[in-house]
Amino acid sequence: MIITKSTDQRVIDGVAMANKVLTDKKFIESMALRYNFDMCNMQPTALIAYTQRHLKLNMVEVVLFKPFFRWSKTMAMFKSAQPDKVSLSCRKLNRSTDKLEQAASIAGSIVHELMHLIDNQLPMFSCGHGDNNPKGKTWTVPYAFGRLAKTFIILHY
């Protein structure tokens, strides 16, 4: 399960949406039906099964961080030194004037970083996206899961 101790309603809503989409059978089935993901040597069904198992057995905490550089483009991050923590930039929480769209965007970032967490937990597999340049990485696991989670939330909730 994904949790937060934050009192910021934007974070609370994003965490709730991330939990909801990651347990939604339609979303899970749509991700499992993918043939494969770029830069990933793991079958989508195995990746989903491991993710669900991890979330069932562990608490993943979403925390806030404040980038030193005011204009940092970093929206969220995962650090292997802090397993089971996903960090959101407090400078990047205002993403939309629409409440659902904002919650969906934050949930998408949480899901993206969660996929890095899962990748870190599985040293025998690789399902990341290499460096932080998003160009050409649309169908890597973190970008695809995050983007598709956001889209699914907007279309179905």
N, C-alpha and C positions, 0 to 999 in steps of 0.2 A: 504494500500500500504506500501511496505517496502522501506525505504529511507536511505540514508547515506549522511553525510556532509564530509566524508573522501575524500581525494584526491588520495588515494592509489588505483591504477587501479585494483589490485587484489580484493579489497573490492567492488569497483564499479561493476566489472564483476560478482562477487558472488551475489550481491544484484540484479542485472539484471536477472541473472539466477533463483534466488529464486522467484522473481516476475513472471517470465515467466512460471516456472513449476507449481506454485500455481494457475495459471489461465489456464493451459493447460487441455482441456477437457479429453484427453486420460489419463493423470495422475490422475485427479480427479476421473474419472470413475473407474480406477484400484484400487484406495484407497477405494472408496465407496463399491466396490464389496467384500472387505474383510469381512469375517463373524464377526470377532471381533479382539481385540488386548489384549495382556496380561496386567494385572493390570489396566484395563480400564472398567468402568461401563457405558460407553456411546456408543451408536451405531456409527459406522464409518460415516454413512451418516449425522447424527446430528453433529458430530465433524467437518466434512468438511463444512457443512452449517454454523456453528458458526464461523469457521475460516475465511471463505470467507466474511461473514458479518462484522466481526471485521476488516479485512483488507480493506474493502470498506469504513467503517466509521471512521477508525483511521489510523494514521501514526505510523508505527513501525520503530524506528530509529536504525540503526546498527552503533555502536560506537566501537572504539578500546580501549583496556586497556593493560597495561604492567604488567604482574605478577612480584611480588617482587622476587620470587624464579626463577632464570634463567632457571632451568631445569623443571619447572612446566609442567605437562602433559595436563593442561587445555587448550583446544582449543577455547572454547566459554563458555559464561554463561548468565544466566538470573537471575536478582534479583527482588524479589517481591516489594522491596522498590523503584524500578525504572520501574514501569509498562510501557509498550510500548517501551522498550529499550532492545536490544540484544547486548551483548558485545563479540567481537572477540579478542583473544590474538594477539597482534602485533608480538609476538615471534613465532606464529604458522601459518603464512600466506604463507610461502613457502612450499607447499604441493606436488607439482609435477612440472616437467619441461614442461609438456604438458599444454598449456594454458586452453584448455577446461576442462581437468581433474582437474586442480587447481580450476577453477571457480565452477565446479560441487561440489568439496569437500567443498569449502567455503559455497556454497549455501546449501549443506546438513547440515552443522553446523548451519546455520541460521534457516533452517526449524526445526531442532531438538530443538533449543532454543525457536523458535516461539511456538512449541507445549507446552513447559513449560509455556510460557506466557498465552496461551489459558487455560491450566489447572489451572493456578492461577486465571483467570477471572471467572471460573466456580466452585464456592465452593460446589455446590450440586453434582458435579461429580468428578471423579478422573481418570486422564489419564496420569500420570507421570511414573517414573520408580524407585521410592524409592531412595535408596542411590546411590552414584556415581560409584559403582562397576558395570561395564557393563556385567559381567558374568551372563548368563541365562536371559538376558533382550532383546534379539534380536527382539522380537515381541511386545515390549511395544511401545506405540504411539511415543515418541520422537525418539527412535532409529530406528524404522521401517520407519517412515515418512522421517527422515533425510537420511537414507541409500537408500531408494527407490527413493527419489528425486534425489540423486546423480547419481544413476544407470540410471534413466530415462533420465537425462540430457546427460549423456555420450552416451547413445544408440540412442537418438532421435534428438539431436541438433548438 
